[in-house]
Amino acid sequence: MDPPTQTTSLEIRDDSDDAVVVIARGGIAADDAVSLWATVEEALERAAGRLVAVDLRGVTEFDVESADALLHLAKASKRRRVHLCALMVPDAPLYRLVEERKSMGALSVYPSLTTALADLER
C-alpha cells in the first residue's frame, strides 16, 4: 500500500457521560500505528466504565499495521473491562480490511455512535 497522501489527525473527545471518542481523519499508515495505539490507550484510561469508540469514518487510507493495532487494543480493552468499538462506513475498503482481520480480536464495528450505544444497552 502506498503511503497516505493526507495528514493524519487524531483527537480525543471526552465530553459525554456515555463514551470517549477517538476521532481519526486523513490517511493512517504504518508509521501512524504507534500514534493510533497511544491515543486509543489514553482514551481507554479516561473511559472509567464508558464505551471507547474509534471513529474511522473520516479516514481515507488505512494501513494493515494500524488495523492490527486496533484489533490488539480491542482484545486488551476486554481485559480492562472497557468496551472498544470502531465506527466505520459499511462496505468501505477500511471496513472490509478490519472484517477480514477480525478473527485476531473482538472488535465491534458500528456505523454510528448512537448505534453502538444502543447495542450495548441491550
C-alpha positions in Angstrom: 0.0 0.0 0.0 1.3 3.4 -0.9 1.9 5.9 2.0 -1.1 8.1 2.8 -1.4 11.3 0.9 -3.3 13.1 3.7 -2.1 14.2 7.1 -3.2 12.1 10.0 -5.3 13.7 12.7 -6.2 12.0 16.0 -8.4 13.7 18.6 -10.0 12.5 21.8 -13.5 13.8 22.7 -14.2 13.2 26.3 -17.4 15.3 26.7 -20.0 12.6 27.1 -21.3 10.5 30.1 -21.6 7.5 27.8 -18.5 7.4 25.6 -15.0 8.6 24.9 -14.5 9.0 21.2 -11.2 9.0 19.3 -11.7 10.8 16.0 -9.3 9.8 13.2 -9.1 11.7 10.0 -6.9 11.5 6.9 -4.5 8.7 6.0 -3.2 6.3 8.6 0.0 4.5 7.6 2.2 2.0 9.4 4.2 4.9 10.9 0.9 6.2 12.5 0.1 2.9 14.2 2.1 4.0 17.2 0.2 7.3 17.5 -3.1 5.5 17.0 -2.2 3.0 19.7 -1.1 5.7 22.2 -4.2 7.8 21.5 -6.6 4.8 22.0 -4.7 3.8 25.1 -5.2 7.3 26.5 -8.9 7.1 25.7 -9.1 3.7 27.4 -7.5 5.2 30.5 -10.0 8.0 30.6 -13.1 5.8 29.9 -13.8 4.7 33.5 -16.6 2.3 32.5 -17.7 4.2 29.4 -17.6 3.0 25.8 -14.5 3.9 23.8 -15.3 4.4 20.1 -12.7 4.9 17.5 -14.3 7.0 14.7 -12.7 6.0 11.5 -15.4 7.4 9.2 -13.1 10.3 8.2 -10.1 8.0 7.4 -9.2 8.0 3.7 -6.4 5.4 3.8 -5.6 2.8 6.5 -2.6 0.5 6.8 -2.7 -3.2 7.8 -0.4 -2.5 10.8 -2.9 0.1 12.1 -5.7 -2.3 11.7 -3.8 -4.9 13.6 -3.0 -2.4 16.4 -6.7 -1.6 16.7 -7.6 -5.3 16.9 -5.0 -5.9 19.6 -6.3 -2.9 21.5 -9.8 -4.4 21.4 -8.5 -7.6 23.0 -6.6 -5.6 25.6 -9.7 -3.5 26.4 -11.7 -6.6 27.3 -9.1 -7.5 29.9 -9.7 -3.9 31.3 -13.4 -4.5 31.2 -13.8 -1.5 28.8 -15.7 -1.9 25.6 -13.8 -0.7 22.5 -15.5 -0.4 19.1 -14.9 1.2 15.8 -17.2 3.5 13.8 -16.9 2.9 10.1 -18.9 3.3 6.9 -20.1 -0.2 5.9 -18.6 -1.5 2.7 -15.7 1.0 2.7 -12.3 -0.6 2.0 -11.3 0.0 5.6 -14.4 -1.9 6.8 -13.5 -4.9 4.7 -9.9 -4.8 5.9 -11.0 -4.9 9.6 -13.6 -7.6 8.9 -11.0 -9.8 7.2 -8.7 -9.5 10.2 -11.4 -9.5 12.8 -10.5 -13.1 13.9 -7.4 -11.5 15.6 -9.5 -9.6 18.1 -13.0 -8.9 19.2 -13.6 -5.5 17.7 -17.3 -4.5 17.2 -17.9 -2.3 14.2 -20.9 0.2 14.0 -22.0 2.8 11.5 -22.5 5.4 14.3 -22.0 6.1 18.0 -25.8 6.1 18.5 -26.0 2.5 17.1 -23.0 1.4 19.3 -24.5 2.8 22.5 -27.9 1.3 21.7 -26.3 -2.1 21.1 -24.5 -2.0 24.4 -27.7 -1.2 26.3 -29.3 -4.5 25.2 
